[in-house]
């Protein structure tokens, strides 16, 4: 399971959490939940959907962790120590795209990630997320517009 779906789970976790340590935790939590629950899946598509939804839910739980919401750094040095390390890709372009994607609202972020990085068709995205196909297409359209706005600049001028 990890070999087959590991990169997908990690990509979704990283897109939602925006930092490697949290994405690592979510990755582990998803596959641990899969191992513990042994969900009965009707097909590979159903299994993939279960992993996607579980990854999204674990990432949301990680973001709402009481430690994150209640800890207040006392000094500027404490703030720097509390900040997760910045994730960087191999190129400046990849960094810019990841930063723009991670700044989007979660509803647009997950749809764009599943469509462009996981190559899922809109019908499958709708099924996995429990949405209408029209809603997925609208989120893709609006998400593309938001990405376009965020990526306009020196590197991405038309």
C-alpha positions as a Markdown table, in Angstrom:
| # | Residue | x | y | z |
|---|---|---|---|---|
| 1 | Unk | 0.0 | 0.0 | 0.0 |
| 2 | Unk | 2.8 | 2.4 | 0.9 |
| 3 | Unk | 4.6 | 1.7 | -2.3 |
| 4 | Unk | 1.5 | 2.1 | -4.4 |
| 5 | Unk | -0.1 | 5.2 | -2.7 |
| 6 | Unk | 2.7 | 6.7 | -0.6 |
| 7 | Unk | 3.6 | 9.5 | -3.0 |
| 8 | Unk | -0.1 | 10.5 | -3.4 |
| 9 | Unk | -0.7 | 10.5 | 0.4 |
| 10 | Unk | 2.5 | 12.4 | 1.1 |
| 11 | Unk | 1.7 | 15.0 | -1.6 |
| 12 | Unk | -1.8 | 15.7 | -0.3 |
| 13 | Unk | -0.4 | 15.8 | 3.3 |
| 14 | Unk | 2.3 | 18.3 | 2.3 |
| 15 | Unk | -0.1 | 20.4 | 0.3 |
| 16 | Unk | -2.4 | 20.7 | 3.3 |
| 17 | Unk | 0.2 | 21.0 | 6.2 |
| 18 | Unk | 2.8 | 23.1 | 4.2 |
| 19 | Unk | 5.7 | 21.6 | 6.1 |
| 20 | Unk | 7.6 | 18.3 | 6.0 |
| 21 | Unk | 7.5 | 17.3 | 9.7 |
| 22 | Unk | 3.7 | 17.6 | 9.8 |
| 23 | Unk | 3.3 | 15.9 | 6.4 |
| 24 | Unk | 5.5 | 13.0 | 7.7 |
| 25 | Unk | 3.2 | 12.7 | 10.8 |
| 26 | Unk | 0.1 | 12.7 | 8.6 |
| 27 | Unk | 1.6 | 10.2 | 6.3 |
| 28 | Unk | 2.3 | 7.8 | 9.2 |
| 29 | Unk | -1.1 | 8.4 | 10.7 |
| 30 | Unk | -2.9 | 7.5 | 7.5 |
| 31 | Unk | -1.1 | 4.3 | 6.9 |
| 32 | Unk | -1.4 | 3.4 | 10.6 |
| 33 | Unk | -5.1 | 4.0 | 10.4 |
| 34 | Unk | -5.3 | 1.8 | 7.3 |
| 35 | Unk | -3.4 | -1.0 | 9.0 |
| 36 | Unk | -5.5 | -0.8 | 12.2 |
| 37 | Unk | -8.9 | -0.6 | 10.5 |
| 38 | Unk | -8.3 | -2.8 | 7.5 |
| 39 | Unk | -11.2 | -1.1 | 5.6 |
| 40 | Unk | -13.1 | -3.4 | 3.2 |
| 41 | Unk | -12.8 | -1.7 | -0.2 |
| 42 | Unk | -14.9 | -2.7 | -3.2 |
| 43 | Unk | -12.2 | -1.7 | -5.7 |
| 44 | Unk | -8.8 | 0.0 | -6.0 |
| 45 | Unk | -10.7 | 3.3 | -6.8 |
| 46 | Unk | -12.6 | 2.9 | -3.5 |
| 47 | Unk | -9.3 | 2.2 | -1.6 |
| 48 | Unk | -7.7 | 5.3 | -3.2 |
| 49 | Unk | -10.7 | 7.4 | -2.2 |
| 50 | Unk | -10.5 | 6.1 | 1.3 |
| 51 | Unk | -6.8 | 7.1 | 1.5 |
| 52 | Unk | -7.5 | 10.6 | 0.0 |
| 53 | Unk | -10.3 | 11.4 | 2.5 |
| 54 | Unk | -8.3 | 10.0 | 5.4 |
| 55 | Unk | -5.3 | 12.0 | 4.5 |
| 56 | Unk | -7.4 | 15.2 | 4.2 |
| 57 | Unk | -9.0 | 14.5 | 7.6 |
| 58 | Unk | -5.6 | 13.8 | 9.3 |
| 59 | Unk | -4.1 | 16.9 | 7.8 |
| 60 | Unk | -7.1 | 19.0 | 9.2 |
| 61 | Unk | -6.6 | 17.4 | 12.6 |
| 62 | Unk | -2.9 | 18.2 | 12.5 |
| 63 | Unk | -3.7 | 21.8 | 11.8 |
| 64 | Unk | -6.2 | 22.0 | 14.6 |
| 65 | Unk | -3.9 | 20.3 | 17.1 |
| 66 | Unk | -4.2 | 22.0 | 20.5 |
| 67 | Unk | -0.5 | 22.5 | 20.7 |
| 68 | Unk | -0.6 | 24.6 | 17.5 |
| 69 | Unk | -3.6 | 26.7 | 18.6 |
| 70 | Unk | -2.6 | 27.3 | 22.2 |
| 71 | Unk | 1.2 | 27.7 | 22.4 |
| 72 | Unk | 2.3 | 31.3 | 22.2 |
| 73 | Unk | 6.0 | 32.0 | 21.7 |
| 74 | Unk | 7.5 | 34.3 | 24.4 |
| 75 | Unk | 10.2 | 36.0 | 22.3 |
| 76 | Unk | 11.3 | 36.4 | 18.7 |
| 77 | Unk | 13.8 | 33.6 | 19.1 |
| 78 | Unk | 11.0 | 31.3 | 20.4 |
| 79 | Unk | 8.9 | 32.3 | 17.4 |
| 80 | Unk | 11.7 | 31.2 | 15.0 |
| 81 | Unk | 12.2 | 28.0 | 16.9 |
| 82 | Unk | 8.5 | 27.2 | 16.8 |
| 83 | Unk | 8.2 | 27.8 | 13.1 |
| 84 | Unk | 8.3 | 24.6 | 11.0 |
| 85 | Unk | 11.2 | 24.5 | 8.6 |
| 86 | Unk | 10.4 | 26.0 | 5.2 |
| 87 | Unk | 9.9 | 23.3 | 2.5 |
| 88 | Unk | 11.9 | 23.9 | -0.6 |
| 89 | Unk | 11.7 | 22.2 | -4.0 |
| 90 | Unk | 14.5 | 21.7 | -6.5 |
| 91 | Unk | 13.8 | 24.9 | -8.5 |
| 92 | Unk | 12.5 | 28.4 | -7.8 |
| 93 | Unk | 9.6 | 27.8 | -10.2 |
| 94 | Unk | 8.5 | 24.7 | -8.2 |
| 95 | Unk | 8.8 | 26.7 | -5.0 |
| 96 | Unk | 6.6 | 29.5 | -6.3 |
| 97 | Unk | 3.9 | 27.1 | -7.5 |
| 98 | Unk | 3.9 | 25.2 | -4.2 |
| 99 | Unk | 3.7 | 28.5 | -2.2 |
| 100 | Unk | 0.8 | 29.7 | -4.4 |
| 101 | Unk | -1.0 | 26.4 | -4.0 |
| 102 | Unk | -0.5 | 26.3 | -0.3 |
| 103 | Unk | -2.0 | 29.8 | 0.1 |
| 104 | Unk | -5.3 | 28.8 | -1.5 |
| 105 | Unk | -8.3 | 27.9 | 0.6 |
| 106 | Unk | -8.4 | 24.2 | 1.3 |
| 107 | Unk | -11.5 | 23.6 | -0.9 |
| 108 | Unk | -9.6 | 24.8 | -4.0 |
| 109 | Unk | -6.2 | 23.4 | -2.9 |
| 110 | Unk | -7.4 | 19.8 | -2.7 |
| 111 | Unk | -9.3 | 19.9 | -6.0 |
| 112 | Unk | -6.3 | 21.4 | -7.9 |
| 113 | Unk | -3.9 | 18.9 | -6.2 |
| 114 | Unk | -6.1 | 15.9 | -7.1 |
| 115 | Unk | -6.7 | 17.1 | -10.7 |
| 116 | Unk | -3.1 | 18.2 | -11.6 |
| 117 | Unk | -0.8 | 16.1 | -9.4 |
| 118 | Unk | -2.8 | 12.9 | -9.0 |
| 119 | Unk | -4.4 | 13.0 | -12.5 |
| 120 | Unk | -7.9 | 12.2 | -11.2 |
| 121 | Unk | -10.8 | 13.1 | -13.5 |
| 122 | Unk | -13.4 | 15.5 | -12.2 |
| 123 | Unk | -16.0 | 12.7 | -11.8 |
| 124 | Unk | -13.7 | 10.8 | -9.5 |
| 125 | Unk | -12.7 | 13.9 | -7.5 |
| 126 | Unk | -16.5 | 14.6 | -7.1 |
| 127 | Unk | -17.1 | 11.0 | -5.9 |
| 128 | Unk | -14.1 | 11.0 | -3.5 |
| 129 | Unk | -15.0 | 14.4 | -2.0 |
| 130 | Unk | -18.7 | 13.9 | -2.0 |
| 131 | Unk | -19.4 | 16.8 | -4.3 |
| 132 | Unk | -21.3 | 17.3 | -7.5 |
| 133 | Unk | -19.3 | 17.3 | -10.7 |
| 134 | Unk | -20.3 | 20.9 | -11.3 |
| 135 | Unk | -19.0 | 22.0 | -7.9 |
| 136 | Unk | -15.6 | 20.3 | -8.7 |
| 137 | Unk | -15.4 | 22.1 | -12.1 |
| 138 | Unk | -16.3 | 25.4 | -10.4 |
| 139 | Unk | -13.6 | 24.9 | -7.8 |
| 140 | Unk | -11.1 | 24.1 | -10.5 |
| 141 | Unk | -12.0 | 27.2 | -12.4 |
| 142 | Unk | -11.8 | 29.5 | -9.4 |
| 143 | Unk | -8.7 | 27.8 | -8.1 |
| 144 | Unk | -7.0 | 28.3 | -11.4 |
| 145 | Unk | -7.9 | 32.0 | -11.3 |
| 146 | Unk | -6.5 | 32.4 | -7.8 |
| 147 | Unk | -3.3 | 30.6 | -8.8 |
| 148 | Unk | -3.0 | 32.8 | -11.9 |
| 149 | Unk | -3.4 | 35.9 | -9.6 |
| 150 | Unk | -0.8 | 34.6 | -7.2 |
| 151 | Unk | 1.7 | 33.6 | -9.8 |
| 152 | Unk | 1.7 | 36.8 | -11.8 |
| 153 | Unk | 5.1 | 38.5 | -11.2 |
| 154 | Unk | 8.6 | 38.6 | -12.6 |
| 155 | Unk | 8.9 | 34.8 | -13.1 |
| 156 | Unk | 5.4 | 34.2 | -14.5 |
| 157 | Unk | 4.4 | 37.3 | -16.5 |
| 158 | Unk | 2.7 | 36.6 | -19.7 |
